[in-house]
């Protein structure tokens, strides 16, 4: 099986990733599911990256979740309408939403959630199912990076991403 290693086997594209298009835009090469994909310009939305990949023969669908592979080995979801800066050699993975799994913390315990979003009720149900000692009627709060928190109602939807932290407390706990 031949793997593409642009470091040891430079191709024409690898040695000169950035090409100028007729209208002055730059043509950059990124990777989607290990396939090279050319993008025009220095920014693109998630849906534009997926569309370009599909047009260039990558077997994905627009409904797939697009994630950028980060240097530390983690992944970051790129929303369809999110515009990002594109550079050569960025790596993306696109997969069916049902295969999208993130681990969040509920009361400092890891809980695996599937999909791109979940309701407060679903987060509590998953936590209970995975052994977190809470009840469905507990109040769920998302712990925000600035040190504050916001209450997540049972019907409120949360965009799922790694490193989210939640606290679930009994409704009569006034602490």
Buried (B, 14 or more C-beta within 10 A) or exposed (E): EEEEEBEEEEEEBBEEBEEEEEEEEBBBBBBBBEBBBBBBBEEBBBBBBBEBBBEEEBEBEEEBBBBBBEEEEEBBBBBBEEEBEBEBEBBBBBBEEEEBEBEBBBBEBEBEBBBBEBBBBBBBBBBBEEEBEBEEEBBBBBBEEEEEBEEBEBEBEBEBBEEBBBBBBEEEEEE
